[in-house]
């Protein structure tokens, strides 16, 4: 609710507070996920689920025609390069190589996973019916009752783990593990460093110098926090500058960016990560 109250203040509700509201719920993952998993109000979960599922599909921000145009241009590109379709073009440079390899693998996974998935689905529906009288679960009910089942059967509450993983502690653990496994140091570049200040941009972007054996290998920019309405959802790593031997003999060092959407710190309270978000941090870095 702290994040929802902060979003309300940003939306113009100056007196918004954690205790009294009003609260503004956004569709960013750090807010959407907890609502779908913990909100007791079923109609609110439905409203949030439908809003997220139909994002940019109607009204002034409808991008349906843009998506159609992208698909058409991809097909044209594939044909110009001698491929039957864009799938074939994309797979030409990937391990799978052929479309049939992809569909065969997916079919193997489907056959292997379906029995367990069916058992788990039946267990969840039986639990929801027995405990709460909801046998006909909708998509906005799945996460909610899965969390309740997890708590009832195993006494596990994912949100209760967050205090054990403040963002800075998770980053410290990542840096320590990187040093121990690979002999690579990630050194924070503080404000006042010309290179870091030029690269930092957003006030929450952190810049790390990557070095091994006291030799600088490159730089990593980390943009960790969600910015509702301003930042693409999800998490990813992307190269910004490639390593290159320059004509004069000098080496241009590589720069990469790690972008995530973790919960923003609220006041003097740190960003607290879920176990999945910790895994995301390690995976992307």
N, C-alpha and C positions, 0 to 999 in steps of 0.2 A: 504493500500500500504506500510505502514511502515513495517509490518510483511513480506511482499513479498520482500522488499528491504533487510531486515535483512537475509532472507533465501538466497537471491542472494549472499550476502557477505559470508555467511557460505559455499556456493557452490563454492566460489573462485573468485567471481567478486568483487574485493576489492573496486572499485570506485562506487559501486551501491548506489543509493540515492533514497529518496522518490520522489523527483521531476523529476529526469532524468532516473531513472532505471539503469541497467536492473532489472527486477523483476522476482522472481522465485515463481511460484504458486505450492503449495503442496496439497495433498489430505486430509490433516488434517481438522477436522470439523471447527475450527475457521477461516480457509481460504476458504474451499470449500463452506460452507453455504453462506457467503456474495457474492461469485462469482456467484453462481446459482441464488441468489435473486436480485443482483444489476448490474451485468455486462451487458452492452448494446450489446456487441458483441455476437450474437447468436451462432456463430461457436465456440467461446471460451467456452460458457456454455455447448455446446454439447460435446466438447473435454473433459472437466473436468468431466461431468456426465458419459460419456462412460469409461473414465479411472478409475473412482471410482467404477463403476458397474462391471468392468471386472478385478478388482484388484486380483492379484495372480491366474489368470486363464489361463495364457499362458506364454511362454518363460521360462527362467531359474528358476523363482519363482512360477511356476504353482504348486498349491497344490491339484489339482483335485484328483489325486490318493491317497493322504493322507486323504482327506475327505472320499473317498470311503472306505478306510481301517478303519477309525474311525467308520463309519456306520456299517460295517461288524462286528467289534469287539463289538460294542454295542449290536447288535443282538445276538451274541454269549453269551455275559454276561447275557442278559435277559433270554435266554433259559436255561443257567446253573442254574439260580436262580428260574426257574419254571414259567417264564412269557412268554406270546405269543410274545411280542416285547418290545423294549426299552421304548416306550410310556407307556405301562402298568407298567413297572418297575419304571419309574420316578414318575408316578401318585400315586403309592402305598403309598408314604409317603407325599402326598400333599392333600389339602382340596378337590380337585375335585374327587379324587379316581378312577373314571372311565373315559375312553376315550369318552364315549357318553355324559358325563356331560360337557366335554370341547366343543365338537362339537355342542351340544344343546345350550350352552351359546353363542357361536360364531354366530350361526344361529339367535338367538334372537336379538343380536346386529346388525347383517346384515339387518334383516327385519326392525328394528326400525330406523337405520341410513341411509338406502339407499335413501329414498325420499329427505331428507335434503341434502345429498351428491350430488344427481342428480341436485337439484336446484342450489346449489353452483357451481357445475361444469358448468352448462348451463350459469350461470351469468358470470363466469370467461371467458368462451369462447366468449360470446357475447361482453364483454368488450374488450377483446383482438382484436376481429374482428373490432369493431366499432372504437376503438382508434388507432389501430396499423396495421389493415389489416391482422391479423393472426388468422384465425378461426381454422385451423388445428394445434392445440398445440401439441408439443412433451413433453416428460417427463422433458426435461431440460428447458422448458418454464414455467412450472406450478408455481414454486416459484417466478420467475421473474414477471409474470403478477399478481400473487396473491399480491405481495408487491405493485405493481402499483395500483391495485384496492383498496387496503387498504388505500393507500395514497389519492387516488382520492375521495373515498366515505366517509372516516372517518378522513382524515388528520392525519393518524397515520404512523409514520416511526419508526420501531423497533430499527434501528441503532441509531436514534437520542436520544434514552433513555439511551444509554450506559454511557454517562458522569455522569448520576445520580447514577450509581452503580459501583464505583471503587471497586476492589476486597477487599481491606482492610476494606472499609466501610461496605461491605456486610457481611464480617466475624464478624466485631464488632456488627452488628445487630443480627447476629445469636447467638453470645455469650450472648448478652443481653437478647434475647428472651429465650434461654435455661435456664438462671439464673432465669428469672421471672416465667416461667412455671413450671420448675422442681426443682428449688433450686440447680441446678448443675452448677459449675463453670468450664470454660475452660481456663486454665492458660497457656500462651505461655511460653515455655521453651527456654531460650535464648542460644546462642552459649556460650560454656564454661561449660555447664552442661554436666557431663560425660554421663549420660543416654541418653540425647537428642542428643549429638554429635555422639554416637554410632549408634543411630537409624536413624539419619537424612539421611545419604547416599548422595543423590543428593543435591546440594546446594540450591535448591528451596523447598525442603521438610520442612514442618513446624511441630513441635511437640507440642502437648498440653497435659497438665496434667488435668485429669478429677477428680474433687473432689466435695464432698457434706458434709455439716456440718464440714468443715475443715478436712475431711478424704479423702485421696487419693483413688479413685475408680479404676483408670486405666489410659491408655494413648491412644491418637489418633494421628496418623501420617497423615498429609494432603499433598498430592502431587498435586498441583493445576493446573500447566501449561502444555500446549501442548509441546511436543518435537518431531518435525517432523522426521519420519524415525526411532525413537527410542522407542516410547511409544504406547501402544495399544490405539485405539480410544475408545470413550465412557466415561462413568462415573460409578463408582461402589464403594461400601463399602465392605470390606472383613475382617474377623478376622485373626489376625496373631498369637496371643497367647491367649489361653483360661484361664479363672480364675481357679485356682486349689489349693486345700488344700494339701500342701506338707507333706511328711512323718514326718518331724520334727515339724509340727504344724504351720509353717509359711504359708502365703497365697501368691501364685503367682498371680500378678495382670494382668488383661487382657490388650491386645494391639490390636487395630483395625486400619485399614488404609482406608482413603477416597481418592480416586483417581479420578481426573477430567481432562479435557482437555480445560481449559480456555485459552484465548489469553495471550501470554507472554507480560510482560511489555516491552516497547520500550524506551530504554535510561532512561531518568528521568520521563517518562510518565507511570502512573500505568496501570495495566490491567483493562480494562473496560468491564463489563459484560452486556450481554443482559438480558432481563427480564426472558427468558427461562433458562439462565445459573444461575441466582440467584435462581430460583426454583430448579434447579438441586443441587446447593450447599446445600440448606435447606433439600431437599429430601434425599440426600445421607448421610448427617450428622445426 
